[in-house]
Amino acid sequence: METTICLIKRLKQRILASRYAVAKIANAESLMLYYYIGSDIENEIAGSSWGDKILDEISARLQQELPELRGFSSANLKKMRIFHNAWKHSNLIGSTLSNQLENVQNGISSTVSNQLENVQNGISSTVSNQFENPKLIAFFSVSFSHHFDIITKVENESDRLFYIEQAAQNFWSVRHLRTELNNQSHLQAHKMPNNFEMTMSAHISNKAIRAFKDQYLLDFVRIEDADEEIDERELEQEIVLNIKKFLMSLGNEFSFLGNQYRLVISEEEYFIDLLFFHRGLQALVAFELKTGKFKPEYIGKMNFYLSALDDLIRLPHENASIGIILCKEKNDKKVEYSFRDFNKPMGVATYKTSETLPLELQKALPDAETLKKLMD
């Protein structure tokens, strides 16, 4: 009986791994196909007096030739052309796809039929062998919908690759990707003021710098202006109620250990707002929530919490605990001075909610006092 259970478990793993590998191959094939179609359309339109309206006719004729065909409307053909044009000058992506294009015969790549035989342990050799560069692996791992949102909202290639890699690594849905794009997360990455280099080994500090953002978008939070103490409790409650969304904004290596995490020191209780564990860093991560501006005294309290965590909670094989103060506003110079002479790894990030309007809209709209007068 035990042997049968082991066999079933092994077969299940093989089936699931194979399905995942086939899905990866299919996605890579689709992206290459869309690039090639975009290239063909671009070349034809550029070499003739055709306009975009010709795409309606092409779509209709394709439908006649292949009645079961789906996903090749004129609007989608236009997207494929945009997709091709977005990457054709890229030394990394464009050259790779152009090389692949040379091997295409009769409009069908032999990749799938040849590579399916080489799928082992759930890893597609299409992606892992043909595209060994991690950026290319990420590129062929995310859907065309992801790609189109990225290329239409981001111009710089390195910024585009940032979103592609993050979407692939963290399994972002298209909806979550749009949130990150609206938040301009590429401007926040690796820029959070911290003292990691001074308090951690080079290997771990580099990982820690990459693990945190300067600003987090908490678009699920709905809180009204109130006194600071109440707001902080409300903010914590909103995060806990939406912990899955908060974890997605943090990244896929964070695990939630609890809120108001209790520490007993010399028979006195202390509570950390939010406590996480980061698998990649192998470290506890304490978050303290502040709804106002950053204050230097917050650092001393966080340093105290981290010392307690390291002594009382941290396991022998784990790295030093990390503290993040998440506040509404901060001044980086004040943060820098506050870190000096403290030996625990800490950072200060800010957050914004969906209630926060962009600066240009804030200038265009009347303030609350003016609105009140208008209503009266």
C-alpha positions as CSV (number, residue, x, y, z in Angstrom):
1,M,0.0,0.0,0.0
2,E,2.8,2.4,0.9
3,T,4.5,1.6,-2.4
4,T,1.3,2.5,-4.3
5,I,1.0,5.8,-2.4
6,C,4.6,6.7,-3.3
7,L,4.0,5.8,-6.9
8,I,0.8,7.9,-7.1
9,K,2.6,10.8,-5.6
10,R,5.4,10.4,-8.1
11,L,3.0,10.2,-11.0
12,K,1.1,13.3,-9.8
13,Q,4.3,15.3,-9.6
14,R,5.3,14.2,-13.1
15,I,1.9,15.1,-14.5
16,L,1.8,18.5,-12.8
17,A,5.4,19.2,-13.8
18,S,4.7,18.3,-17.4
19,R,1.7,20.5,-17.6
20,Y,3.6,23.4,-16.3
21,A,6.4,22.8,-18.7
22,V,4.1,22.5,-21.7
23,A,2.4,25.7,-20.6
24,K,5.8,27.5,-20.5
25,I,6.6,26.1,-24.0
26,A,3.2,27.2,-25.3
27,N,3.6,30.7,-23.9
28,A,7.1,31.1,-25.4
29,E,5.8,29.8,-28.7
30,S,2.9,32.3,-28.7
31,L,5.2,35.2,-27.9
32,M,7.5,34.3,-30.8
33,L,4.5,33.8,-33.1
34,Y,3.1,37.2,-32.2
35,Y,6.5,38.8,-32.7
36,Y,6.9,37.2,-36.2
37,I,3.4,38.2,-37.2
38,G,4.1,41.8,-36.0
39,S,7.3,41.7,-38.1
40,D,5.5,40.5,-41.2
41,I,2.8,43.2,-40.8
42,E,5.3,45.9,-40.1
43,N,7.4,45.0,-43.2
44,E,4.3,44.9,-45.5
45,I,2.9,48.2,-44.3
46,A,6.3,49.9,-44.3
47,G,6.9,48.8,-47.9
48,S,3.5,49.8,-49.3
49,S,0.9,52.6,-49.0
50,W,-1.2,50.5,-46.7
51,G,-2.6,51.9,-43.5
52,D,-3.8,50.2,-40.3
53,K,-7.2,49.6,-42.0
54,I,-5.6,46.8,-43.9
55,L,-5.6,44.8,-40.7
56,D,-9.4,44.5,-40.8
57,E,-9.1,42.8,-44.2
58,I,-6.2,40.6,-43.0
59,S,-8.1,39.5,-39.9
60,A,-11.3,38.7,-42.0
61,R,-9.3,36.7,-44.5
62,L,-7.5,34.7,-41.8
63,Q,-10.9,33.9,-40.3
64,Q,-12.1,32.6,-43.6
65,E,-9.0,30.5,-44.0
66,L,-9.0,29.2,-40.4
67,P,-12.6,29.3,-39.2
68,E,-11.7,28.1,-35.7
69,L,-9.0,30.8,-35.2
70,R,-9.3,33.0,-32.1
71,G,-7.3,36.0,-30.9
72,F,-6.4,37.4,-34.3
73,S,-8.8,40.4,-34.6
74,S,-7.5,43.5,-36.3
75,A,-7.1,45.0,-32.8
76,N,-4.9,42.1,-31.7
77,L,-2.9,42.2,-35.0
78,K,-2.2,45.9,-34.2
79,K,-1.0,44.9,-30.8
80,M,1.4,42.3,-32.3
81,R,2.8,45.0,-34.6
82,I,3.3,47.2,-31.5
83,F,4.9,44.3,-29.7
84,H,7.4,43.7,-32.5
85,N,8.3,47.4,-32.8
86,A,8.8,47.7,-29.1
87,W,11.5,45.0,-29.1
88,K,13.0,44.9,-32.6
89,H,15.9,47.2,-31.7
90,S,16.7,45.4,-28.4
91,N,20.1,43.7,-28.4
92,L,18.8,41.2,-25.9
93,I,15.2,40.5,-27.0
94,G,15.1,41.6,-30.6
95,S,18.3,39.8,-31.7
96,T,17.2,36.6,-30.0
97,L,13.8,36.6,-31.7
98,S,15.3,37.6,-35.0
99,N,17.7,34.6,-34.8
100,Q,14.7,32.4,-33.9
101,L,12.8,33.8,-36.9
102,E,15.5,32.5,-39.3
103,N,14.7,28.9,-38.2
104,V,10.9,29.2,-38.8
105,Q,9.7,27.4,-41.8
106,N,6.1,27.5,-43.2
107,G,5.1,29.8,-40.3
108,I,5.5,27.1,-37.7
109,S,8.4,26.8,-35.3
110,S,9.8,23.4,-34.7
111,T,10.5,24.3,-31.1
112,V,7.5,22.6,-29.6
113,S,7.7,19.3,-31.4
114,N,11.4,18.9,-30.9
115,Q,11.6,20.2,-27.3
116,L,8.6,18.4,-25.8
117,E,10.7,15.3,-25.8
118,N,13.3,16.9,-23.6
119,V,11.1,18.1,-20.9
120,Q,12.3,16.7,-17.6
121,N,11.6,17.6,-13.9
122,G,9.1,20.2,-14.9
123,I,11.6,22.4,-16.7
124,S,11.0,23.3,-20.3
125,S,14.3,23.1,-22.3
126,T,12.8,25.7,-24.7
127,V,13.2,28.3,-22.0
128,S,16.1,27.0,-19.9
129,N,18.4,25.9,-22.7
130,Q,17.6,28.1,-25.7
131,F,17.2,31.2,-23.5
132,E,19.8,30.8,-20.7
133,N,19.8,34.5,-19.8
134,P,17.5,35.0,-16.7
135,K,16.0,38.1,-18.4
136,L,15.1,36.0,-21.5
137,I,13.6,33.3,-19.3
138,A,11.5,35.9,-17.6
139,F,10.5,37.5,-20.9
140,F,9.1,34.2,-22.2
141,S,7.4,33.3,-18.9
142,V,4.9,36.1,-18.8
143,S,1.8,36.4,-21.0
144,F,1.2,38.6,-24.0
145,S,-1.3,40.7,-21.9
146,H,1.4,41.4,-19.4
147,H,3.8,42.4,-22.2
148,F,1.4,44.7,-23.9
149,D,0.6,46.6,-20.7
150,I,4.3,47.0,-20.0
151,I,5.3,48.3,-23.5
152,T,2.5,50.7,-23.7
153,K,3.2,52.3,-20.3
154,V,7.0,52.1,-20.0
155,E,9.4,53.4,-22.7
156,N,12.9,52.5,-21.2
157,E,14.0,48.9,-22.0
158,S,15.7,48.4,-18.6
159,D,12.5,49.5,-16.8
160,R,10.4,47.2,-19.0
161,L,12.6,44.3,-18.1
162,F,12.3,45.3,-14.4
163,Y,8.5,44.7,-14.6
164,I,8.8,41.6,-16.7
165,E,11.2,40.0,-14.2
166,Q,9.1,41.0,-11.2
167,A,5.9,39.7,-12.9
168,A,7.6,36.4,-13.7
169,Q,9.3,36.0,-10.3
170,N,6.3,37.0,-8.2
171,F,3.6,35.5,-10.4
172,W,1.8,38.9,-10.8
173,S,-1.6,38.9,-12.3
174,V,-2.3,41.5,-15.0
175,R,-4.4,43.4,-12.5
176,H,-1.5,43.5,-10.0
177,L,0.9,44.4,-12.7
178,R,-1.3,47.4,-13.6
179,T,-1.2,48.5,-10.0
180,E,2.6,48.3,-10.0
181,L,2.8,50.2,-13.3
182,N,0.5,53.0,-11.9
183,N,2.7,53.2,-8.8
184,Q,5.8,53.5,-11.0
185,S,7.4,50.8,-8.9
186,H,10.6,50.8,-11.0
187,L,11.3,54.2,-9.5
188,Q,10.9,52.8,-5.9
189,A,13.0,49.7,-6.2
190,H,16.4,49.5,-4.5
191,K,16.1,53.1,-3.3
192,M,14.8,52.8,0.2
193,P,17.2,54.6,2.7
194,N,18.8,51.9,4.9
195,N,21.9,51.0,6.8
196,F,22.2,47.5,5.4
197,E,25.7,47.9,4.1
198,M,27.0,49.1,7.5
199,T,25.3,46.3,9.5
200,M,25.3,43.2,7.3
201,S,27.7,41.2,5.2
202,A,28.0,42.3,1.6
203,H,26.2,39.2,0.3
204,I,23.2,39.6,2.5
205,S,23.1,43.4,2.3
206,N,22.8,43.3,-1.5
207,K,19.9,40.9,-1.2
208,A,18.3,43.0,1.4
209,I,18.5,46.2,-0.7
210,R,16.8,44.4,-3.6
211,A,14.1,43.0,-1.3
212,F,12.5,46.3,-0.3
213,K,11.0,49.3,-2.1
214,D,11.1,53.0,-1.2
215,Q,7.4,53.3,-1.5
216,Y,4.5,50.7,-1.2
217,L,1.1,51.2,-2.8
218,L,-1.6,50.1,-0.3
219,D,-4.5,50.6,-2.7
220,F,-6.7,48.4,-0.5
221,V,-6.6,50.7,2.4
222,R,-9.6,53.0,3.1
223,I,-9.0,55.2,6.2
224,E,-10.2,58.7,7.0
225,D,-8.1,61.4,8.5
226,A,-8.1,61.1,12.3
227,D,-5.7,61.4,15.1
228,E,-2.4,59.6,14.6
229,E,-2.9,56.8,17.2
230,I,-6.2,55.7,15.9
231,D,-5.0,55.9,12.3
232,E,-2.1,53.5,13.0
233,R,-4.4,50.9,14.5
234,E,-6.8,51.3,11.5
235,L,-3.9,51.0,9.1
236,E,-2.7,47.8,10.7
237,Q,-6.2,46.3,10.7
238,E,-6.7,47.2,7.0
239,I,-3.4,45.5,6.2
240,V,-4.2,42.4,8.2
241,L,-7.6,42.1,6.6
242,N,-5.9,42.3,3.2
243,I,-2.8,40.4,4.2
244,K,-2.6,38.5,0.9
245,K,-2.6,41.8,-1.1
246,F,0.0,43.3,1.2
247,L,2.2,40.2,0.8
248,M,1.9,40.6,-3.0
249,S,3.1,44.2,-2.7
250,L,6.1,43.0,-0.6
251,G,7.2,40.1,-2.8
252,N,6.8,36.4,-3.0
253,E,9.5,35.5,-0.4
254,F,7.7,37.0,2.6
255,S,5.7,34.9,5.1
256,F,3.4,36.6,7.6
257,L,4.0,35.6,11.2
258,G,1.5,37.9,12.9
259,N,0.4,41.3,14.0
260,Q,0.9,42.9,17.4
261,Y,3.6,40.2,17.9
262,R,4.2,39.9,21.6
263,L,7.6,40.1,23.2
264,V,8.1,39.8,27.0
265,I,11.2,41.5,28.4
266,S,11.8,41.7,32.1
267,E,8.2,40.8,32.8
268,E,7.0,43.7,30.6
269,E,5.1,43.3,27.3
270,Y,6.0,44.9,24.0
271,F,4.2,44.5,20.6
272,I,5.6,44.7,17.1
273,D,3.0,45.9,14.6
274,L,3.7,43.3,11.9
275,L,6.2,40.5,11.8
276,F,7.3,38.6,8.7
277,F,10.0,36.1,7.7
278,H,11.9,36.5,4.4
279,R,13.0,33.1,3.0
280,G,15.7,34.5,0.7
281,L,17.3,36.6,3.5
282,Q,16.6,33.9,6.1
283,A,15.7,36.7,8.5
284,L,12.8,38.0,10.6
285,V,11.4,41.3,9.3
286,A,9.6,43.7,11.7
287,F,7.4,46.4,10.3
288,E,6.3,49.4,12.5
289,L,3.5,51.5,11.0
290,K,3.4,55.3,11.3
291,T,0.7,57.4,9.7
292,G,2.6,60.7,10.0
293,K,6.1,61.9,9.1
294,F,9.2,60.0,10.0
295,K,10.7,60.9,13.4
296,P,14.3,60.1,14.5
297,E,13.0,58.6,17.7
298,Y,11.4,55.7,15.8
299,I,14.9,54.3,15.1
300,G,15.7,53.8,18.8
301,K,12.4,51.9,19.4
302,M,13.0,49.7,16.3
303,N,16.6,49.0,17.4
304,F,15.2,47.8,20.7
305,Y,12.7,45.5,19.0
306,L,15.4,44.0,16.7
307,S,17.7,43.3,19.7
308,A,14.9,41.5,21.4
309,L,13.9,39.5,18.3
310,D,17.6,38.4,17.8
311,D,17.9,37.2,21.4
312,L,14.4,35.7,22.0
313,I,12.9,34.6,18.6
314,R,15.6,34.2,16.0
315,L,16.9,30.7,15.4
316,P,20.6,29.9,15.4
317,H,20.9,29.5,11.6
318,E,19.0,32.7,10.7
319,N,20.5,36.1,9.9
320,A,20.1,39.2,11.9
321,S,16.5,40.5,12.1
322,I,15.6,43.5,9.9
323,G,13.4,46.4,10.8
324,I,11.3,48.5,8.4
325,I,9.5,51.7,9.5
326,L,6.6,52.3,7.1
327,C,5.4,55.9,7.4
328,K,3.4,58.4,5.4
329,E,6.3,60.8,4.7
330,K,10.1,60.9,5.3
331,N,13.1,63.1,4.7
332,D,16.0,61.0,3.5
333,K,18.6,63.2,5.1
334,K,16.9,62.9,8.5
335,V,16.7,59.2,8.1
336,E,20.4,59.0,7.2
337,Y,21.4,60.9,10.3
338,S,19.1,58.8,12.5
339,F,20.7,55.5,11.3
340,R,24.2,56.5,12.5
341,D,25.6,54.7,15.6
342,F,22.9,52.0,15.4
343,N,24.1,48.5,14.6
344,K,20.8,46.8,13.6
345,P,19.8,46.6,9.9
346,M,16.9,49.0,9.3
347,G,15.2,50.9,6.5
348,V,12.5,53.5,6.2
349,A,9.9,53.3,3.5
350,T,6.7,55.2,2.7
351,Y,3.3,54.2,1.6
352,K,0.4,55.7,-0.3
353,T,-3.2,54.6,-0.6
354,S,-5.7,54.9,-3.4
355,E,-6.9,58.0,-1.6
356,T,-3.6,59.8,-2.5
357,L,-4.0,61.9,-5.6
358,P,-1.2,62.6,-8.0
359,L,0.4,66.0,-7.6
360,E,-1.0,67.3,-10.8
361,L,-4.5,66.4,-9.7
362,Q,-3.9,67.9,-6.3
363,K,-3.1,71.2,-7.9
364,A,-6.1,71.1,-10.2
365,L,-8.6,70.4,-7.5
366,P,-9.8,72.7,-4.7
367,D,-8.7,71.9,-1.1
368,A,-11.0,70.5,1.5
369,E,-11.7,73.9,3.1
370,T,-12.6,75.5,-0.3
371,L,-14.9,72.5,-1.1
372,K,-16.7,73.0,2.3
373,K,-17.3,76.7,1.5
374,L,-18.6,75.7,-1.9
375,M,-21.0,73.2,-0.4
376,D,-22.3,75.7,2.1
